[in-house]
Amino acid sequence: AQSVTQLGSHVSVSEGALVLLRCNYSSSVPPYLFWYVQYPNQGLQLLLKYTSAATLVKGINGFEAEFKKSETSFHLTKPSAHMRDAAEYFCAVSDLNNNDMRFGAGTRLTVKP
Amino acid sequence: NAGVTQTPKFQVLKTGQSMTLQCAQDMNHNSMYWYRQDPGMGLRLIYYSASEGTTDKGEVPNGYNVSRLNKREFSLRLESAAPSQTSVYFCASSVSGTGGSPLHFGNGTRLTVT
C-alpha cells in the first residue's frame, strides 16, 4: 500500500519567513498527492492536490507544492508566513481506483510574531 | 452550504456502552468515509462506502460497524466501546473513489471512553 512520511512533527517560523513542510511518499504506481490543513477544532480542508497535470501545484492561501518523482517528494512551501497560517498540515496519498487515502502523521506549524 | 455534518460533537461513554455516530452530506457525493485521528498518527481509515449500498473495511475496522443508510447518510456504530476507541472521529465524502478526488471533511466527533 502507498504511504507518506512527513518530516518534522513541529515547525516554527517567524512571520514573513519561508514555510517549508516536508512530505515523502511511497507508491508502486503514479500517485495522487494532497495537502490538507486543519485549524483547531475543525475538520481537514484541501490546500492543493497533484494529479499529474503539472509538477508545480498552486493551492489556496499562497501555498504551493512541487512533485519530484526522482526524490519521491511533495514538499509544501509558502514564501512568506502569516499568523493565520498557524495550523496542522497533513500530506496524503492515494492511487487510481483506491478508496484508501493514506495520511501522514501531520506537521504542526507555529508562526511567531 | 452545510457540506458534511457530524453529530454529536462530543460524547463520553463508559466501557461496554454502545453508540452511533451520525454523518450526512448534502453535496450529492457518491463516496463516504469514516476516519479516526489520534495524536502523532494522522488519520486512519475505519470504513468506507464507495457508493450507496456498498461498504468496505479500511485500515482499522475492528470494533466498528457502519451503515450507508442512503446516498446522504453514513453512520458509524461502536457496539461495545473500549478505552482504545477514545479518539476524534471524522466523516468525509468525495465525488467518487479517492484517486484524484479530494475528501470533504466534517468537523469531527470527540469521543472519550472511560
Contacts between the chains, C-beta under 8 A, distances in Angstrom:
chain1	res1	chain2	res2	distance
A	9	B	40	6.9
A	32	B	98	7.5
A	32	B	99	5.6
A	32	B	100	4.7
A	34	B	102	6.2
A	36	B	103	8.0
A	41	B	107	7.1
A	41	B	108	7.7
A	42	B	107	5.5
A	42	B	108	7.6
A	43	B	4	7.3
A	43	B	90	5.7
A	43	B	92	7.6
A	43	B	105	3.2
A	43	B	106	5.3
A	43	B	107	5.0
A	43	B	108	5.8
A	44	B	43	7.5
A	44	B	90	7.3
A	44	B	92	7.9
A	44	B	103	7.3
A	44	B	105	4.7
A	45	B	105	7.3
A	46	B	102	4.5
A	46	B	103	7.6
A	46	B	104	7.8
A	49	B	100	7.2
A	49	B	102	5.7
A	51	B	100	4.4
A	90	B	42	6.2
A	90	B	43	7.1
A	94	B	98	4.2
A	94	B	99	5.7
A	94	B	100	7.8
A	95	B	99	5.9
A	96	B	99	3.8
A	96	B	100	7.3
A	97	B	97	5.8
A	97	B	99	5.7
A	98	B	97	6.7
A	98	B	98	6.4
A	98	B	99	5.9
A	99	B	31	6.5
A	99	B	33	7.5
A	99	B	48	4.8
A	99	B	50	5.4
A	99	B	56	7.0
A	99	B	97	4.9
A	99	B	98	5.7
A	100	B	45	5.7
A	100	B	48	7.6
A	100	B	58	6.2
A	100	B	59	7.0
A	100	B	98	7.3
A	101	B	33	7.9
A	101	B	45	7.2
A	101	B	98	4.5
A	101	B	103	6.4
A	103	B	35	8.0
A	103	B	42	3.9
A	103	B	43	4.3
A	103	B	44	7.6
A	104	B	42	5.4
A	105	B	40	5.5
A	105	B	41	6.0
A	105	B	42	4.6
A	106	B	40	7.9
A	106	B	42	5.5
